[in-house]
């Protein structure tokens, strides 16, 4: 028996609208869930680059917002099938249900007792740019019937389809929240129903207790409840077998709090011993003490409510900058001005080296520039070539261009997949190098700011240091005196 369910994936705003789509594909293709990657397949796309291809399709037709994709889950009864057979069934389902219009990735997860499959497909057709449209009732009309027919061919049991079993789509966010263990409405409603069952002597009292908790109740063919904050009613039968109206009435008569209260075990009194681990006091250098003291003084400001934080914007910024400087000193083990200058020099060298590495990457990538341009041209012709292969002679010219580019690339020893991986490799390496440069520039900026602040010695210290310069004949003593002055400056 294979039960199917369909979910849709919303966009995540203007910054990264395809975030849910990418996370979904990454999740269903995990090696530890798919037999080390054995049960992963694709339709009209390569599973390794499925998200990138789906994203390019959306960009080509200008449909990058709203619903990003759909997620089908097909679950089999425990012990009824093997991962290999399930993978074959789901592969046939994808080809039959989606045809040649949509890019899709399908997998089978064999890491649980119940073997189940996942199908994620693009919301936009790469053929004509039309968006997939799920209508209410499509599950009962199209999705589950195809699943049942395939199960019959393989000798598996089927699911009876009725209006009650027809499932509406659920948002991908709700499914994803459940997967990650976060709060979902169903869990809260079950807890409230269980609590009211234990407290109520009758079904009428049970309904009154729910109303006291803020629930609206609808009684008809099915019992439905709506907690405060939920936009629609939820049938209790959808929460599980123990939450149908008939089963709730039985539980009210049969269950009591004593059924859930564990028996107390006798415990003997004993002496509890614990060891206290003493922490050693950290020794800070003079410069570190100076910045820590300034942070401490600023920290005496009492916390204000979040809504009034704008009044203390300057203080907050100043505190954050001091914290940043203090962490820099401890991170690099700076104990005096000489150490700070040494760190500054090291960071300057690292910045130059990172810049050279980035330039080297740009030069290496430039060698493949013509190859990348050919690949982009081939990608723009790929859909037309597929249409020609499917029998549409209108795209013959585009198909011939595509074939010529493919032969040219093959003559240079590259395939489309290899060039794609090469392009992704260089893009990733350059992005990583930019992040490295950004981090180095930030550290260097902090070092220069600290040097500038520490170079502003107070006038009083300058006056006190003048007599020391007269002792020209005692270089060792003068050196000791300067070292003490530097330590005194650091302690401040």
C-alpha positions, 0 to 999 in steps of 0.5 A: 500500500502506497499513500501519497501526499503533496505539499507546496513550497513558498518563496522566502522573500526577495533575498532568496526566494528559492531557499525552501526549494533548495533545502528540500532538495538537499534534504531528500538527497542526503546520502545517509537516507538514500542508500549512500546516494543509490536511490536518487534519480532525476527527470529532465534535470541532473540531480546534482544540479537540479536546484540550479536548473530549476532556478534558471528556468524560473529566471528565463520565464520571469517567474521567480516569486510565489510558489517555488516547487511541489513536494510529493511524499509516497509512503509504503507499508512496513515490510511490503516492498524493497528500496529497489522496487519502491525506487522503480515505482516512484520513477515510473510515477514521476514520468507518468504524472509529470511527463516531459514538462517539469524538472523533478528529483525523486528519491527513496529513503531506506533509513526507517522501518517504513520505506518512503519516497520523495519527489520535488518538482519545479513549479514552472515548466521548462517547455512553455513557462506555465506554472503547475496548478494544484486544484482541490481534489487533484489528489483523489482524481489524479495522484493517488489513482496513478499510485494505486495502479502502479502498486497493483502492477507490482502486487502491492495493496492499494488505498481506497479513495473517497472524499474523506481521504482526499487531502488538501495541500499543506504548506511546505513550512508546516511540514518542514517545521514538523520535520525539524521538531518545531512547534506545529498546531496539531501538537498543541491541539492534541495536548489540549484535547488530552488534558480536557479528556482527563478532566471532563466527566462527560462529553458536554463538559469536555466541550465546555473545557475546550471553550474555556481554553479559547477554542471555537467548536463546530459540530456536524458530520465531524467534530472540528475545533479552532484554537485562537490564532489559527485561521481555520477549523481543524477536524479532530479526526485528522489528528489521529485515530484517538481523536475522532468524536466516537473515540473521544467519547470512549476515552472520557468514560475510560481514562482518568489521571491515575492512568497517566500518573506513574507509581512512586518508587520508594527512595532512601535518604542519602548524602549528596556530594559534589565537587566544586571545580575552582577556576583559575583567575585569568591574567590579562595584560595591561592593554587588555585590562584597559579595554576590559575596564572601559567595557565594564564601565559602559556595562553599568548602563541598565538594560532597557526594553527593546522598544527604547533601544534607539535612545542608546544607539551611540552607547550600544555602538561604542560598547560593541566596538570596545567589545570587538577590540577587546576580543581582538586583543585576546584572540591574538594574544596582544600584551603590548604595543610592540605585539600589536604592531607585529600583528598589524604587520602579519595581517597586512601580509595576509591581505596581500597574499589573499589578494594574490591568490584571488588574482591567480584564481581569476587568471585560471578562470579566464583560461576557460572563458570561451568554454563557459560562453559556449556552455551558456549558449548551449544551455540557451538552446538545450530546451529547443533541442529537446523539443526537436528530439521530441518531434518538433521540426520547428527547432531544427536550426537550434538543434543543429547549433546545439549539436555543433557546440556539443561536438566542439566541446567534446573535441576539447575533451569536455562534456556539459557536466564537466564544464558545469562542475568546473564553473561551479568550482571556480565560483565557489573558490572565488566566493570563499576567497572574497570571504577570507579577504573580508575577514582579514580586512576587518581584523586589519581595520581593528588593529589600525584603529587600536594603534591610532588610539594607543598612539595618542599618549596623554600630555602628562606622560610626555612631560614625565618622560622628558628627564629620562632622555638626559641619561644618554650614558646609561643605555641599559637603564634607559631601556628598562625605563622605557619598558616600564613606561610601556607597561604603565601605559598598557595597565591604563 
